Amino acid sequence: MNDTSIRRAVAADAERLTAIAHAAKRHWGYADELIELWRPDLTITPAVLADDLVCCAVRGAEIVGFYALSRADTTFVLEHMWVDPPHIGRGHGAQLFVHALDTARAQGGRVLRIAADPHAENFYQRLGAVRVGEEPSTPPGRSLPLLVIALHGRVAPGS
């Protein structure tokens, strides 16, 4: 992993980032019908790259993962974090997450919110996130674990 760097994503990366998001979601065994339902949320467009802070992990010339952060004042939201399945378990996810935390801190962030895929909840908790509730998802009736991590100090109740 020492030869992996993290850089800001550019518009030309959108197709590769979308492919990674879809492959990573499929990795958890979700039915094709759900993947299709989630297609718009898993598609990284140039607008996403313009609106959010998107960074990707690059190993050699290959993008192996990425994250996207949005922001409302001092609260950042981890909108995406995906690692290409052949690269899962090699430390890229942790490297990306620490980079996201450092980036949010450097921009004055106080809290990072994560509506995590249920399969990723333990990963985020191992890295310091705390579950504070659930967030409605798609399809109706499904919910995601809502996690937060304090970027400075402690997380306020209800964050």
C-alpha positions as CSV (number, residue, x, y, z in Angstrom):
1,M,0.0,0.0,0.0
2,N,3.0,2.3,0.4
3,D,2.8,3.0,-3.4
4,T,-0.8,4.3,-3.1
5,S,-1.4,8.0,-3.2
6,I,-4.5,10.1,-2.8
7,R,-5.4,12.9,-5.1
8,R,-8.4,15.1,-6.0
9,A,-10.6,13.4,-8.5
10,V,-11.2,15.1,-11.9
11,A,-14.1,14.9,-14.4
12,A,-12.2,12.3,-16.4
13,D,-12.3,9.9,-13.4
14,A,-16.1,9.9,-13.2
15,E,-16.6,6.6,-15.2
16,R,-14.0,4.7,-13.2
17,L,-15.4,6.0,-9.9
18,T,-18.9,4.9,-10.9
19,A,-17.6,1.5,-11.9
20,I,-15.9,1.1,-8.5
21,A,-19.0,2.2,-6.6
22,H,-21.2,-0.4,-8.5
23,A,-18.6,-3.2,-8.1
24,A,-18.1,-2.5,-4.4
25,K,-21.9,-2.5,-3.7
26,R,-22.3,-5.8,-5.7
27,H,-19.4,-7.2,-3.6
28,W,-21.9,-7.3,-0.6
29,G,-24.2,-9.6,-2.5
30,Y,-27.1,-7.2,-3.1
31,A,-29.7,-8.4,-5.7
32,D,-29.5,-6.9,-9.2
33,E,-32.9,-5.2,-8.6
34,L,-31.5,-3.2,-5.7
35,I,-28.3,-2.3,-7.5
36,E,-30.5,-1.0,-10.4
37,L,-32.7,0.9,-7.8
38,W,-29.5,2.5,-6.4
39,R,-27.9,3.3,-9.8
40,P,-28.5,7.0,-9.6
41,D,-26.9,7.2,-6.1
42,L,-24.0,5.1,-7.2
43,T,-23.3,7.1,-10.3
44,I,-20.5,9.7,-10.0
45,T,-21.2,12.5,-12.5
46,P,-19.1,15.6,-13.3
47,A,-21.7,17.5,-11.1
48,V,-20.9,15.3,-8.1
49,L,-17.2,16.1,-8.7
50,A,-18.0,19.8,-8.9
51,D,-20.3,19.9,-5.8
52,D,-18.5,17.5,-3.4
53,L,-14.9,17.1,-2.4
54,V,-14.0,13.8,-4.1
55,C,-10.6,12.2,-3.7
56,C,-9.3,8.9,-5.1
57,A,-6.7,6.4,-4.1
58,V,-4.3,5.7,-6.9
59,R,-1.9,2.7,-7.0
60,G,0.4,3.0,-10.0
61,A,-1.9,4.3,-12.7
62,E,-5.0,2.6,-11.4
63,I,-7.7,4.2,-9.2
64,V,-8.5,1.6,-6.5
65,G,-11.0,3.6,-4.4
66,F,-12.4,7.0,-3.5
67,Y,-14.4,9.1,-1.1
68,A,-16.7,12.1,-1.5
69,L,-17.5,14.7,1.2
70,S,-20.2,17.2,1.2
71,R,-20.5,20.0,3.8
72,A,-23.0,22.1,5.7
73,D,-21.2,24.6,7.9
74,T,-18.9,22.6,10.2
75,T,-20.6,19.3,9.6
76,F,-19.2,17.1,6.8
77,V,-21.0,14.1,5.3
78,L,-19.3,11.1,3.9
79,E,-21.4,10.7,0.7
80,H,-19.3,7.9,-0.8
81,M,-16.5,5.7,0.2
82,W,-15.8,2.7,-2.0
83,V,-12.8,0.4,-2.6
84,D,-12.6,-1.7,-5.8
85,P,-13.3,-5.3,-4.6
86,P,-9.9,-6.8,-5.7
87,H,-8.3,-4.2,-3.4
88,I,-10.5,-4.6,-0.4
89,G,-8.6,-5.7,2.8
90,R,-5.3,-4.0,1.8
91,G,-5.7,-0.9,3.8
92,H,-6.9,1.4,1.1
93,G,-10.2,2.0,2.9
94,A,-8.5,3.0,6.1
95,Q,-6.1,5.3,4.2
96,L,-9.0,7.0,2.4
97,F,-11.0,7.4,5.6
98,V,-8.1,8.9,7.5
99,H,-7.5,11.3,4.5
100,A,-11.2,12.3,4.6
101,L,-11.0,13.0,8.3
102,D,-7.8,15.0,7.9
103,T,-9.4,16.9,5.0
104,A,-12.5,17.8,6.9
105,R,-10.5,18.9,9.9
106,A,-8.3,21.1,7.8
107,Q,-11.4,22.8,6.5
108,G,-12.8,23.5,9.9
109,G,-15.0,20.5,10.2
110,R,-16.3,19.6,13.7
111,V,-18.3,16.4,12.9
112,L,-18.3,13.8,10.1
113,R,-21.7,12.1,9.5
114,I,-21.9,8.7,7.8
115,A,-25.0,6.9,6.7
116,A,-23.1,3.6,6.3
117,D,-23.9,0.6,4.3
118,P,-24.7,-2.0,7.0
119,H,-21.8,-4.1,5.8
120,A,-19.4,-1.2,6.5
121,E,-20.6,-0.2,9.9
122,N,-18.0,-2.2,11.8
123,F,-15.2,-0.7,9.6
124,Y,-16.2,2.8,10.5
125,Q,-16.6,1.9,14.2
126,R,-13.1,0.4,14.3
127,L,-11.8,3.8,13.0
128,G,-13.6,5.8,15.7
129,A,-17.1,6.4,14.5
130,V,-20.1,6.0,16.9
131,R,-23.5,4.9,16.0
132,V,-26.1,7.6,16.9
133,G,-29.2,6.2,15.1
134,E,-30.5,5.3,11.7
135,E,-31.3,7.1,8.5
136,P,-34.1,6.1,6.1
137,S,-32.9,4.6,2.8
138,T,-34.2,3.0,-0.4
139,P,-36.4,1.0,-0.8
140,P,-39.0,2.2,1.7
141,G,-38.6,0.4,5.0
142,R,-34.8,0.0,4.7
143,S,-32.6,2.1,7.0
144,L,-28.9,2.7,7.3
145,P,-26.8,3.0,10.4
146,L,-26.1,6.6,11.1
147,L,-22.6,7.1,12.5
148,V,-20.7,10.2,13.6
149,I,-17.1,11.0,14.4
150,A,-15.9,14.1,16.2
151,L,-13.2,15.9,14.2
152,H,-12.4,18.2,17.2
153,G,-13.4,17.3,20.8
154,R,-16.5,15.3,21.5
155,V,-19.6,14.8,19.4
156,A,-22.6,16.7,20.8
157,P,-25.8,14.6,21.5
158,G,-28.1,14.5,18.5
159,S,-25.3,15.2,16.0
